Amino acid sequence: MAPSSSTWLQERSKALGGLHSVGNKIDLLVDGVQFIPAMLAMIEQAKHQVGYQFFGIEADEGGTPFAQALASAKQKNLQVKIILDWVEMKLQTNGKWFASAFLDPAIRAERKETWKLVHNLRQEGVDVLKYSWKHGFHRNTANL
């Protein structure tokens, strides 16, 4: 049997119904130092749409640049959709789980800024979908 000239990805794609297309590539981004600049560049270079799934987004040095880039993409008339893990958004702040957010003034202030950031994304026209293991996907049009 002659060796195949196709790649493993092409072979798997055929087995799964032809999802692979020529010219695609995969880059492994190990941490924020690699991830953040690469993702921001991809948002900037988008021509038609931007879609992201985040566990959460914070109004901090990590999340604010993403929010600004997503709002900028929307201002360029791109379709912009994000999915947020609503449980994580409600129960976590800067990677730390908390049970009594309303008791700590610093956490309350941080959460207020984060909800303002999400609200501003919606005001810019970004389609924000909330995901919750309990309720699945849904859009919330109520005030945050």
C-alpha positions as MATLAB code, in Angstrom:
seq = 'MAPSSSTWLQERSKALGGLHSVGNKIDLLVDGVQFIPAMLAMIEQAKHQVGYQFFGIEADEGGTPFAQALASAKQKNLQVKIILDWVEMKLQTNGKWFASAFLDPAIRAERKETWKLVHNLRQEGVDVLKYSWKHGFHRNTANL';
ca = [
       0.000    0.000    0.000;
       1.396    3.399   -0.996;
       1.811    5.959    1.793;
      -0.900    8.611    1.892;
       0.104   12.174    1.053;
      -2.762   13.618    3.076;
      -2.333   14.809    6.631;
      -3.849   13.199    9.675;
      -6.257   16.143    9.960;
      -7.429   15.656    6.373;
      -7.963   11.932    6.979;
      -9.938   12.573   10.176;
     -11.918   15.259    8.385;
     -12.962   12.831    5.672;
     -14.054   10.343    8.327;
     -16.122   13.081   10.030;
     -17.776   14.355    6.880;
     -15.259   16.713    5.298;
     -14.974   19.490    7.873;
     -11.322   20.243    7.068;
     -10.502   22.838    4.436;
      -7.141   23.622    2.896;
      -5.136   26.420    4.457;
      -6.287   26.030    8.057;
      -3.727   25.786   10.820;
      -3.665   25.327   14.555;
      -1.492   27.389   16.892;
      -1.191   26.339   20.523;
      -1.197   29.407   22.739;
       0.208   28.445   26.113;
      -0.590   31.389   28.377;
      -1.820   34.961   28.465;
       1.482   36.289   27.159;
       0.852   34.368   23.917;
      -2.944   34.264   23.996;
      -3.954   37.883   24.526;
      -1.939   39.541   21.715;
      -2.860   36.759   19.259;
      -6.585   36.983   20.018;
      -6.630   40.786   19.901;
      -4.851   40.686   16.525;
      -7.408   38.202   15.195;
     -10.281   40.422   16.303;
      -8.627   43.410   14.614;
      -8.109   41.448   11.367;
     -11.647   40.016   11.210;
     -13.538   40.881    8.044;
     -17.072   39.572    8.635;
     -17.661   38.284   12.147;
     -16.129   37.687   15.544;
     -17.273   34.958   17.893;
     -15.763   34.103   21.262;
     -16.616   31.940   24.217;
     -15.263   33.149   27.530;
     -15.590   31.596   30.951;
     -15.855   35.167   32.093;
     -14.688   38.641   31.274;
     -13.536   41.128   33.887;
     -13.186   44.895   33.869;
      -9.432   44.584   34.385;
      -6.160   44.623   32.427;
      -7.047   41.260   30.863;
     -10.716   41.772   30.017;
     -10.892   45.465   29.130;
      -8.717   45.160   25.982;
     -10.999   42.352   24.761;
     -14.100   44.436   25.407;
     -12.562   47.384   23.553;
     -11.560   45.176   20.608;
     -15.031   43.577   20.423;
     -16.735   46.990   20.542;
     -14.369   48.269   17.847;
     -15.192   45.263   15.639;
     -18.900   45.979   16.076;
     -18.326   49.632   15.153;
     -16.795   48.361   11.879;
     -20.176   46.652   11.201;
     -18.912   43.149   11.901;
     -21.218   40.580   13.452;
     -19.925   40.114   17.010;
     -21.173   37.395   19.353;
     -19.774   36.217   22.647;
     -20.814   33.449   25.016;
     -20.207   33.906   28.739;
     -20.414   31.251   31.430;
     -22.999   32.963   33.609;
     -22.321   30.865   36.700;
     -18.673   31.840   36.580;
     -19.568   35.481   35.899;
     -21.804   35.528   38.976;
     -19.612   33.542   41.371;
     -16.038   34.340   40.445;
     -13.911   37.446   40.380;
     -10.417   37.579   38.905;
     -10.114   33.813   39.009;
     -11.174   33.486   42.653;
     -14.467   31.919   43.690;
     -16.400   33.806   46.309;
     -19.560   33.031   48.221;
     -20.269   36.331   49.918;
     -19.618   38.969   47.267;
     -22.042   41.405   48.787;
     -20.086   41.559   52.046;
     -16.763   42.682   50.591;
     -16.810   46.286   49.278;
     -13.816   45.685   46.986;
     -15.498   42.698   45.331;
     -18.796   44.618   45.046;
     -16.967   47.471   43.296;
     -15.154   45.071   40.941;
     -18.393   43.248   40.072;
     -20.121   46.576   39.393;
     -17.392   47.528   36.900;
     -17.552   44.094   35.269;
     -21.338   44.264   34.811;
     -20.921   47.781   33.415;
     -18.401   46.410   30.906;
     -20.863   43.684   29.800;
     -23.697   46.223   29.641;
     -21.551   48.525   27.479;
     -20.791   45.647   25.094;
     -24.531   45.121   24.687;
     -25.061   48.846   24.162;
     -22.447   48.707   21.379;
     -24.512   45.973   19.718;
     -22.422   42.954   20.697;
     -24.655   39.885   20.980;
     -23.973   38.575   24.487;
     -25.224   35.065   25.098;
     -25.231   33.712   28.618;
     -24.587   30.047   29.178;
     -25.612   28.312   32.359;
     -25.483   24.556   32.921;
     -28.934   24.844   34.446;
     -30.628   26.883   31.728;
     -28.531   26.354   28.584;
     -28.121   29.311   26.238;
     -30.232   32.418   26.535;
     -30.106   36.128   25.916;
     -30.919   38.416   28.778;
     -32.447   41.679   27.695;
     -33.114   42.823   31.239;
     -30.845   45.314   32.937;
     -27.795   43.868   34.577;
];
